Amino acid sequence: MVEVSNINIGSCLCGAIQFEVERFEPLVGHCHCKMCQKFHGAAFSTFGEVKREYLRWLSGDELLSHYRASNDSVRSFCQRCGASLLFESRFNREQGTVEIALSAFDTLFGVNPDAHIYCESKAAWLTLEDDLPKYLGYRDGKC
């Protein structure tokens, strides 16, 4: 587990939803799946996994809206500004975790992406030139 000594604070675009995270789990990936591309309106998303006990809502959690996909994953966003905030898969529910978009953090300490995942559906116009491992799926089948 990645231990951080500082509290990580985040919010949605309009600031109505605010939260803090005390500690992240170790795997932090850039996800290139089509669902993340469409949810974030970007070439990929970057999520950090957090045990629910380390996530605290400071304000506005009642403003979260949820989209349940056909694969039973749930994506949560601010109903006021539309900011993409959370992802939760069946695995997350079983493990008591949730994944939070790193771009939603205003302060972020000691958290760095460690891989590109689902590169099989990477945007064709994007070239990945960093040294992070690249996987076709979820950390399997290297590109």
VOBA-1610 file (N, C-alpha, C; in pm, whole numbers, padded with zeros to 5 digits, always signed):
BEGIN
Met+00084-00117+00000Met+00000+00000+00000Met+00089+00124+00000Val+00049+00222-00079Val+00123+00347-00086Val+00084+00431+00036Glu+00178+00456+00123Glu+00151+00537+00242Glu+00181+00683+00210Val+00088+00770+00243Val+00111+00912+00225Val+00092+00980+00358Ser+00171+01081+00383Ser+00164+01150+00511Ser+00068+01268+00506Asn+00029+01308+00388Asn-00061+01421+00373Asn-00196+01374+00322Ile-00300+01448+00353Ile-00433+01417+00305Ile-00448+01473+00164Asn-00502+01393+00074Asn-00527+01433-00064Asn-00669+01487-00073Ile-00684+01608-00126Ile-00814+01674-00129Ile-00856+01695-00273Gly-00984+01664-00302Gly-01035+01678-00437Gly-01174+01738-00441Ser-01215+01770-00563Ser-01348+01828-00583Ser-01390+01809-00727Cys-01518+01834-00752Cys-01569+01834-00888Cys-01536+01969-00952Leu-01572+01987-01077Leu-01542+02110-01150Leu-01604+02234-01086Cys-01729+02223-01042Cys-01796+02340-00983Cys-01767+02357-00834Gly-01704+02258-00772Gly-01667+02267-00631Gly-01776+02226-00534Ala-01892+02188-00584Ala-02002+02149-00495Ala-01973+02019-00422Ile-01904+01926-00488Ile-01865+01799-00426Ile-01719+01810-00387Gln-01691+01787-00260Gln-01553+01789-00210Gln-01529+01665-00127Phe-01406+01615-00134Phe-01373+01490-00064Phe-01225+01490-00030Glu-01189+01398+00059Glu-01048+01378+00092Glu-01018+01230+00098Val-00896+01196+00065Val-00850+01058+00066Val-00723+01053+00150Glu-00725+00965+00247Glu-00610+00949+00337Glu-00502+00861+00277Arg-00543+00759+00200Arg-00445+00659+00153Arg-00498+00590+00027Phe-00410+00569-00069Phe-00443+00499-00193Phe-00388+00357-00189Glu-00450+00270-00267Glu-00396+00137-00292Glu-00282+00152-00393Pro-00199+00049-00410Pro-00077+00067-00491Pro-00095+00079-00642Leu-00197+00020-00702Leu-00209+00022-00848Leu-00284+00146-00895Val-00218+00225-00979Val-00276+00348-01032Val-00250+00347-01183Gly-00355+00328-01261Gly-00334+00312-01404Gly-00401+00415-01491His-00339+00436-01607His-00400+00514-01714His-00486+00414-01792Cys-00617+00430-01790Cys-00707+00335-01856Cys-00749+00387-01992His-00727+00304-02096His-00757+00341-02234His-00880+00271-02288Cys-00964+00213-02201Cys-01085+00145-02250Cys-01182+00246-02310Lys-01268+00200-02400Lys-01363+00289-02466Lys-01458+00355-02368Met-01497+00285-02261Met-01588+00344-02163Met-01521+00462-02093Cys-01395+00448-02055Cys-01324+00560-01990Cys-01307+00676-02088Gln-01277+00645-02213Gln-01263+00751-02313Gln-01392+00832-02323Lys-01503+00763-02331Lys-01631+00832-02346Lys-01674+00902-02217Phe-01650+00841-02102Phe-01690+00899-01974Phe-01613+01028-01945His-01485+01029-01979His-01400+01145-01951His-01386+01239-02070Gly-01428+01196-02188Gly-01411+01280-02306Gly-01265+01304-02336Ala-01184+01202-02316Ala-01039+01215-02332Ala-00982+01083-02384Ala-00855+01084-02421Ala-00790+00964-02475Ala-00781+00853-02371Phe-00772+00889-02244Phe-00769+00790-02136Phe-00804+00859-02006Ser-00829+00778-01905Ser-00853+00830-01770Ser-00746+00773-01678Thr-00726+00838-01565Thr-00630+00789-01467Thr-00702+00780-01333Phe-00714+00658-01284Phe-00786+00632-01159Phe-00691+00578-01053Gly-00716+00618-00930Gly-00647+00562-00815Gly-00748+00487-00730Glu-00712+00368-00687Glu-00802+00286-00605Glu-00786+00320-00458Val-00901+00329-00389Val-00904+00369-00249Val-00999+00277-00173Lys-00957+00232-00056Lys-01051+00161+00031Lys-01153+00263+00081Arg-01278+00223+00084Arg-01385+00317+00122Arg-01360+00382+00258Glu-01295+00311+00348Glu-01269+00367+00481Glu-01173+00486+00477Tyr-01098+00502+00366Tyr-01003+00612+00353Tyr-01055+00728+00268Leu-01181+00717+00225Leu-01247+00823+00149Leu-01349+00891+00239Arg-01340+01023+00247Arg-01435+01099+00330Arg-01493+01212+00247Trp-01627+01217+00245Trp-01696+01324+00174Trp-01700+01447+00263Leu-01653+01559+00213Leu-01654+01684+00288Leu-01781+01763+00261Ser-01832+01754+00138Ser-01958+01821+00103Ser-02008+01768-00031Gly-02137+01776-00052Gly-02197+01752-00181Gly-02214+01609-00227Asp-02188+01509-00144Asp-02201+01372-00193Asp-02344+01340-00238Glu-02442+01415-00191Glu-02581+01395-00236Glu-02599+01441-00381Leu-02501+01511-00436Leu-02507+01558-00575Leu-02448+01458-00674Leu-02400+01344-00624Leu-02346+01242-00713Leu-02458+01175-00790Ser-02443+01165-00920Ser-02532+01087-01005Ser-02452+00965-01052His-02524+00859-01088His-02457+00732-01120His-02507+00676-01252Tyr-02415+00618-01326Tyr-02447+00548-01450Tyr-02401+00404-01434Arg-02494+00309-01445Arg-02460+00167-01439Arg-02451+00114-01581Ala-02334+00063-01618Ala-02310+00012-01753Ala-02356-00134-01765Ser-02358-00183-01887Ser-02403-00321-01912Ser-02312-00424-01845Asn-02187-00389-01816Asn-02096-00482-01747Asn-02107-00470-01594Asp-02207-00398-01545Asp-02239-00379-01403Asp-02140-00287-01331Ser-02055-00217-01407Ser-01971-00115-01343Ser-02056+00010-01324Val-02018+00090-01224Val-02092+00212-01195Val-01994+00328-01202Arg-02032+00431-01276Arg-01952+00552-01288Arg-02032+00665-01227Ser-01966+00744-01144Ser-02035+00852-01072Ser-01979+00987-01112Phe-02069+01086-01117Phe-02033+01220-01164Phe-02120+01322-01093Cys-02076+01447-01095Cys-02152+01556-01034Cys-02272+01590-01122Gln-02391+01592-01063Gln-02511+01624-01141Gln-02518+01771-01179Arg-02439+01857-01118Arg-02438+02000-01154Arg-02343+02030-01269Cys-02218+01987-01257Cys-02118+02024-01358Cys-02079+01908-01448Gly-02118+01785-01415Gly-02087+01670-01498Gly-01949+01611-01478Ala-01872+01663-01384Ala-01735+01613-01363Ala-01734+01465-01329Ser-01650+01390-01400Ser-01633+01247-01379Ser-01549+01225-01254Leu-01602+01148-01158Leu-01531+01134-01032Leu-01495+00990-00994Leu-01591+00898-01001Leu-01570+00764-00946Leu-01600+00653-01046Phe-01533+00541-01025Phe-01559+00418-01100Phe-01564+00306-00998Glu-01660+00215-01016Glu-01671+00100-00926Glu-01712-00022-01007Ser-01628-00124-01004Ser-01657-00251-01071Ser-01707-00352-00968Arg-01744-00468-01016Arg-01783-00578-00926Arg-01668-00609-00830Phe-01546-00610-00884Phe-01427-00635-00802Phe-01417-00530-00690Asn-01436-00403-00725Asn-01430-00297-00624Asn-01533-00320-00515Arg-01655-00356-00553Arg-01760-00379-00453Arg-01723-00494-00360Glu-01665-00601-00417Glu-01623-00716-00335Glu-01510-00679-00239Gln-01422-00590-00283Gln-01304-00553-00204Gln-01326-00431-00114Gly-01443-00367-00123Gly-01470-00247-00043Gly-01387-00128-00087Thr-01363-00120-00219Thr-01283-00010-00273Thr-01364+00067-00377Val-01312+00180-00416Val-01366+00260-00525Val-01247+00324-00596Glu-01263+00354-00723Glu-01156+00420-00797Glu-01195+00564-00822Ile-01101+00654-00796Ile-01127+00798-00807Ile-01038+00857-00915Ala-01098+00943-00998Ala-01023+01010-01105Ala-00918+01101-01044Leu-00792+01076-01076Leu-00685+01158-01018Leu-00695+01304-01062Ser-00753+01329-01177Ser-00765+01467-01225Ser-00861+01550-01139Ala-00939+01485-01053Ala-01032+01557-00965Ala-00965+01610-00838Phe-00838+01575-00818Phe-00771+01617-00695Phe-00710+01756-00710Asp-00729+01837-00607Asp-00668+01970-00600Asp-00529+01961-00539Thr-00513+01868-00445Thr-00382+01837-00387Thr-00367+01686-00390Leu-00251+01640-00432Leu-00228+01497-00446Leu-00082+01468-00411Phe-00062+01385-00309Phe+00073+01356-00260Phe+00106+01209-00276Gly+00221+01179-00333Gly+00274+01044-00336Gly+00197+00944-00420Val+00123+00990-00519Val+00046+00900-00605Val+00091+00921-00748Asn+00136+00812-00811Asn+00184+00821-00949Asn+00135+00700-01028Pro+00090+00721-01149Pro+00048+00608-01233Pro+00164+00512-01255Asp+00131+00382-01263Asp+00235+00281-01280Asp+00217+00197-01405Ala+00111+00221-01486Ala+00089+00142-01607Ala-00017+00205-01695His-00015+00164-01820His-00123+00192-01915His-00199+00061-01930Ile-00332+00064-01910Ile-00412-00057-01921Ile-00516-00042-02032Tyr-00564-00156-02082Tyr-00661-00162-02191Tyr-00612-00086-02315Cys-00483-00101-02345Cys-00425-00035-02462Cys-00478-00092-02593Glu-00543-00207-02586Glu-00603-00265-02706Glu-00702-00168-02771Ser-00765-00082-02688Ser-00862+00015-02743Ser-00810+00159-02734Lys-00679+00175-02723Lys-00617+00307-02717Lys-00656+00390-02840Ala-00673+00519-02821Ala-00702+00609-02933Ala-00591+00598-03037Ala-00629+00579-03162Ala-00531+00557-03269Ala-00437+00675-03287Trp-00481+00795-03253Trp-00399+00914-03273Trp-00305+00943-03156Leu-00312+00861-03052Leu-00228+00882-02934Leu-00104+00793-02941Thr+00012+00853-02917Thr+00137+00778-02910Thr+00183+00777-02765Leu+00208+00659-02712Leu+00254+00646-02573Leu+00406+00636-02575Glu+00472+00736-02520Glu+00618+00741-02526Glu+00685+00735-02390Asp+00606+00713-02283Asp+00669+00704-02151Asp+00719+00561-02128Asp+00784+00540-02015Asp+00843+00410-01984Asp+00752+00318-01903Leu+00627+00357-01881Leu+00536+00274-01803Leu+00500+00147-01880Pro+00479+00035-01810Pro+00435-00087-01878Pro+00301-00062-01947Lys+00281-00128-02061Lys+00160-00112-02140Lys+00096-00249-02158Tyr-00034-00261-02121Tyr-00104-00387-02126Tyr-00222-00380-02221Leu-00248-00488-02292Leu-00363-00496-02381Leu-00494-00488-02303Gly-00499-00556-02189Gly-00618-00558-02102Gly-00582-00500-01966Tyr-00642-00559-01863Tyr-00611-00513-01728Tyr-00485-00583-01678Arg-00374-00521-01697Arg-00243-00569-01650Arg-00213-00712-01696Asp-00259-00743-01818Asp-00227-00872-01879Asp-00207-00849-02029Gly-00129-00933-02088Gly-00102-00921-02232Gly-00028-00793-02267Lys+00102-00792-02242Lys+00180-00670-02271Lys+00173-00632-02419Cys+00168-00502-02442Cys+00166-00448-02580Cys+00304-00457-02641
//
